[in-house]
Amino acid sequence: MMRAMSASRSAPPDPALLARFGLAAEPVRPAASGLINATWHVRSLDGEPRVLQRVNPIFPGAVNRTIDVVTRHLARQGLPTPLLVPAPSGELWLEEDGAVWRVLTEIAGTTYDAAETPRRAAEAGRVLGRFHRAVSDLDYVPAAARLGVHDTARHVRTLREALAGAEGHRDYAAIAPLAAEVLERAAELPPLPQTRERLVHGDPKISNIVFERGTDRGICLIDLDTIARMPVALELGDALRSWCNPATEDARAASFSEELFAAAIEGYAEEAAGILERDEMRAIPVATLTIATELAARFCTDAIREQYFAWDPSRYASASEHNRARARGQLALARDVAAALPRLDAIVARAF
């Protein structure tokens, strides 16, 4: 799970950089929100809409090679997708003042911070199902992939390490009960079956899906820096804990909707039926519980260490307070999913 860093909080791109990419000096409009990287809406010299991004430093420039390979593969199969637009020099990305910059084609549409309706959840499922089907025949190892993203045991150990000696933290009394519940729930997680790794998006939260304005038809996935190989159930668990929460990710009223889960699973199965093995399908509900618990652990750690790279100072007094809200939200989802596991298993069995 990644969090957005708004372009509005970043210095505008230098006109000389725009020229190096063959972009017009005007208009240059910051993206409102929803992207991992600092992002601007721009135009090519012949007036074509483009997206200019300064890539977050957690990603090396080589990640663009993966994006190029995967998106060209998607496009050959007729799927809508943002495509990298090389600079006139032929480079997929440019580096300036230690930052990685790139240009992509623009996908017209809108994004949401919560799925909210069964139709939207079903469309999210269809988009991800089409993506998984399209890349299922792509034998490719991503360049510069992040390792251990969903190593739940490691994230739990990191939380334990962060708690040790943290009694002096100004918010320890508020963090400790959350962390205690996370550790208890992590110890009780059912084991996931061992399944093969597949090429996946890596961060399929609802805000990384573009929908058609006015119809809510799902178009495609964006923010492709996270493409990786991992068990597909973990990808789906990450998706479903996002799509099936009718509130936003850090809302105090976070909850898990079985109605949205059923819609999302049915939409996904329509597009991906036949590509998943039985154990991969069976693992989806437990993987959803695992990811919610894992994220709660990560956010508790961030509440202590306050090293997370984005938080909203307009809503929270500190990074610690914002991450406590995130941890509370994921814990609420974990409680709901744990209580609903038998019903979620039945929904998956019916859909596939």
C-alpha positions in Angstrom: 0.0 0.0 0.0 1.4 3.4 -1.0 0.2 6.9 -0.1 -0.1 9.9 -2.4 2.3 12.8 -2.4 0.4 15.7 -4.0 2.1 17.8 -6.7 0.5 20.8 -5.1 3.0 20.5 -2.3 5.9 20.4 -4.8 7.9 23.0 -6.7 6.6 23.3 -10.3 8.7 21.7 -13.0 11.5 23.8 -14.5 10.7 25.2 -18.0 14.0 23.8 -19.2 12.9 20.3 -18.2 9.6 20.7 -20.1 11.6 21.6 -23.2 13.8 18.5 -22.8 10.7 16.4 -22.9 9.2 18.3 -25.8 6.4 19.7 -23.7 4.7 23.1 -24.0 5.5 25.6 -21.3 1.8 26.1 -20.7 -0.5 24.9 -19.3 1.1 23.1 -16.4 -1.6 22.1 -13.9 -0.9 20.1 -10.7 -2.9 16.9 -10.2 -5.3 17.2 -7.3 -4.5 13.9 -5.5 -4.4 10.2 -5.8 -1.0 9.6 -7.3 2.2 8.3 -5.6 4.4 10.7 -7.4 4.3 14.5 -7.8 2.2 14.9 -11.0 1.2 17.6 -13.4 -1.2 17.7 -16.4 0.7 19.2 -19.4 0.6 19.1 -23.2 3.0 18.1 -25.9 4.1 20.8 -28.4 1.3 19.6 -30.8 -1.3 19.9 -28.1 -1.7 16.2 -27.0 -2.5 15.8 -23.3 0.3 14.3 -21.2 1.1 13.5 -17.6 4.5 14.7 -16.2 5.7 13.0 -13.1 8.6 13.4 -10.7 9.0 9.9 -9.4 9.0 9.4 -5.7 12.6 8.7 -4.6 11.6 5.3 -3.2 11.6 4.1 -6.8 14.7 4.0 -9.0 14.6 5.1 -12.6 14.9 1.5 -13.7 11.3 1.0 -12.6 10.3 2.7 -15.8 11.7 -0.2 -17.8 9.1 -2.5 -16.2 6.3 0.0 -16.8 7.3 0.2 -20.5 7.4 -3.6 -20.9 4.1 -4.2 -19.1 2.1 -1.4 -20.6 3.2 -2.1 -24.1 2.1 -5.7 -23.5 -1.3 -4.5 -22.3 -1.7 -2.2 -25.2 -1.0 -5.0 -27.7 -3.9 -6.9 -26.2 -6.2 -3.9 -26.6 -6.4 -2.8 -23.0 -6.4 0.9 -22.2 -3.3 1.9 -20.2 -1.0 4.8 -19.7 2.1 4.5 -21.9 5.5 6.1 -21.3 6.3 8.8 -23.9 10.1 8.9 -24.4 11.9 12.3 -24.5 13.0 13.4 -28.0 16.4 12.0 -27.1 14.8 8.5 -26.9 15.2 8.2 -23.1 12.3 6.7 -21.1 13.1 9.0 -18.2 15.3 11.9 -17.4 17.2 12.7 -14.3 17.6 16.3 -13.0 18.9 17.5 -9.7 18.8 13.9 -8.3 15.1 13.4 -9.3 13.7 11.0 -11.9 11.1 12.5 -14.3 8.9 10.9 -16.9 6.0 11.6 -19.2 3.0 9.4 -19.8 -0.1 9.5 -22.0 -3.2 10.7 -20.2 -6.1 8.4 -19.4 -9.3 10.5 -19.4 -11.5 9.6 -16.4 -11.8 10.0 -12.7 -10.6 8.3 -9.5 -12.2 7.7 -6.1 -10.9 7.4 -2.6 -13.6 4.8 -1.7 -15.6 2.3 -3.8 -18.9 3.1 -2.0 -21.2 1.2 -4.4 -21.5 -2.4 -5.6 -21.3 -1.3 -9.2 -18.0 0.5 -8.6 -16.6 -2.5 -6.6 -17.6 -4.8 -9.5 -16.0 -2.6 -12.0 -12.8 -2.5 -9.9 -12.8 -6.3 -9.9 -13.2 -6.4 -13.7 -10.3 -4.0 -14.2 -8.0 -6.0 -12.0 -9.2 -9.3 -13.6 -8.5 -8.0 -17.1 -5.1 -6.9 -16.0 -4.2 -10.3 -14.4 -5.5 -12.2 -17.4 -3.5 -9.9 -19.8 -0.2 -10.3 -18.0 -0.6 -14.0 -17.2 1.4 -15.0 -20.3 4.1 -12.3 -19.8 7.3 -14.1 -18.6 9.0 -11.1 -17.2 10.9 -10.3 -13.9 10.3 -6.7 -13.0 13.3 -4.4 -12.9 14.0 -2.8 -9.5 11.0 -4.5 -7.8 10.4 -3.9 -4.1 11.1 -7.1 -2.2 9.2 -8.2 0.9 6.3 -5.8 0.4 3.8 -8.3 1.9 6.2 -10.1 4.3 3.7 -10.0 7.1 6.0 -11.7 9.7 8.7 -9.1 9.0 6.3 -6.2 9.4 5.1 -7.7 12.7 8.7 -8.1 13.9 9.4 -4.5 13.0 6.4 -3.3 15.1 7.8 -5.3 18.1 11.2 -3.7 17.6 9.6 -0.2 17.3 7.6 -0.7 20.6 10.7 -1.8 22.5 11.9 1.3 24.4 9.2 3.5 22.9 7.6 4.3 26.3 9.0 7.9 26.1 7.1 8.6 22.8 4.6 11.4 23.5 1.7 9.3 22.1 2.8 5.9 23.5 -0.3 5.6 25.7 -2.5 5.9 22.6 -0.4 3.7 20.3 0.2 0.8 22.8 -3.4 -0.6 22.9 -3.6 -0.5 19.1 -0.2 -2.3 18.8 -1.3 -4.9 21.3 -4.4 -5.8 19.4 -2.4 -5.9 16.1 0.1 -8.3 17.6 -2.6 -10.5 19.0 -4.5 -10.7 15.7 -1.2 -11.3 13.8 -0.5 -14.3 16.0 -3.9 -15.8 15.2 -3.8 -15.4 11.4 -4.7 -18.6 9.6 -1.8 -19.8 7.3 -1.9 -19.0 3.6 -1.5 -21.8 1.2 1.8 -21.9 -0.7 1.0 -20.7 -4.3 3.2 -19.6 -7.2 4.1 -16.0 -7.8 2.4 -14.1 -10.6 3.0 -10.7 -12.2 0.7 -8.3 -10.4 0.1 -4.5 -10.1 1.3 -4.4 -6.5 -0.9 -1.6 -5.1 -4.5 -2.1 -6.5 -6.2 0.2 -4.0 -9.4 1.9 -5.3 -7.7 5.3 -6.0 -5.3 3.5 -8.5 -8.3 2.6 -10.8 -9.5 5.1 -13.4 -13.3 5.1 -14.0 -15.3 6.7 -16.8 -16.9 9.9 -15.8 -20.7 9.7 -15.5 -20.9 5.9 -15.9 -18.4 4.4 -13.4 -17.2 2.0 -16.0 -13.8 0.8 -15.0 -11.1 1.8 -17.5 -7.7 0.8 -16.3 -5.1 0.7 -13.5 -2.6 3.5 -13.0 0.5 4.1 -10.7 2.4 1.2 -12.1 5.7 1.6 -10.2 4.7 -1.2 -7.9 4.5 -4.0 -10.5 6.0 -7.1 -9.0 5.8 -10.9 -8.8 3.9 -12.2 -5.7 1.1 -14.7 -4.9 -2.0 -13.3 -6.5 -4.1 -13.8 -3.3 -2.0 -11.1 -1.6 -2.7 -8.7 -4.5 -6.4 -9.5 -4.2 -6.3 -9.2 -0.4 -4.8 -5.7 -0.7 -7.4 -4.8 -3.3 -10.4 -6.0 -1.4 -9.5 -4.5 2.0 -9.5 -1.2 0.0 -12.5 -1.7 -2.3 -14.8 -3.1 0.5 -14.4 -0.3 2.9 -17.2 2.2 2.1 -15.3 4.9 4.0 -11.9 6.3 3.0 -8.8 4.5 4.2 -8.1 6.4 7.4 -11.7 7.2 8.3 -12.8 6.5 11.9 -15.9 4.7 10.6 -13.9 2.1 8.5 -15.8 -1.1 8.1 -15.8 -4.1 5.7 -18.8 -4.5 3.5 -19.7 -8.1 2.5 -22.0 -6.6 -0.2 -19.0 -4.8 -1.8 -16.9 -8.0 -1.4 -19.4 -10.1 -3.3 -19.7 -7.5 -6.1 -15.9 -7.2 -6.4 -15.4 -10.9 -6.5 -18.1 -11.5 -9.1 -16.6 -8.8 -11.3 -13.1 -10.2 -10.9 -14.3 -13.7 -11.6 -16.0 -12.6 -14.8 -12.7 -11.5 -16.2 -10.2 -13.8 -14.6 -12.1 -17.1 -14.4 -9.9 -20.0 -15.5 -6.5 -18.4 -14.8 -6.4 -19.0 -11.0 -5.7 -22.3 -9.3 -8.0 -23.7 -6.6 -5.6 -22.8 -3.7 -5.3 -19.2 -5.1 -9.0 -18.8 -5.1 -9.5 -20.3 -1.6 -6.8 -18.0 -0.2 -8.5 -14.8 -1.1 -10.5 -14.2 2.2 -7.6 -15.1 4.5 -5.3 -13.0 2.4 -7.7 -10.0 2.8 -7.5 -10.5 6.6 -3.7 -10.9 6.4 -3.2 -7.6 4.5 -5.5 -5.6 6.8 -3.6 -6.9 9.8 -0.3 -6.3 8.1 -1.1 -2.7 7.3 -2.3 -2.1 10.8 1.1 -3.3 12.0 2.9 -1.0 9.5 0.8 2.0 10.5 1.4 1.4 14.2 5.2 1.3 13.4 4.8 4.5 11.5 2.9 6.1 14.5 6.0 5.4 16.6 8.8 6.2 14.2 7.1 9.0 12.3 9.1 8.2 9.2 6.3 7.7 6.7 6.8 9.9 3.7 3.3 11.4 3.5 0.7 12.6 6.0 -2.0 15.3 6.0 -1.2 18.2 8.2 -4.5 19.8 7.4 -6.3 17.1 9.3 -3.8 15.8 11.8 -1.4 17.4 14.3 1.4 14.9 13.5 2.4 12.0 11.4 1.9 9.9 14.5 -1.8 10.9 14.9 -2.5 10.3 11.2 -0.9 6.9 11.3 -2.9 6.0 14.4 -6.0 6.8 12.4 -4.8 4.5 9.6 -4.0 1.7 12.1 -7.5 2.0 13.6 -9.1 1.8 10.2 -7.2 -1.3 9.2 -7.9 -2.9 12.6 -11.6 -2.3 12.1 -11.4 -4.0 8.8 -9.5 -7.0 10.3 -12.1 -7.5 13.0 -14.9 -7.5 10.4 -13.1 -9.8 8.0 -12.2 -12.3 10.7 -15.9 -12.4 11.8 -17.1 -12.9 8.2 -14.5 -15.5 7.0 -17.0 -18.4 6.5 -19.4 -16.2 4.5 -16.5 -14.7 2.5 -15.3 -18.3 1.7 -18.8 -19.1 0.4 -19.0 -16.0 -1.8 -15.6 -16.9 -3.4 -16.7 -20.5 -4.0 -19.9 -19.3 -5.7 -18.2 -16.7 -7.9 -15.6 -19.1 -9.2 
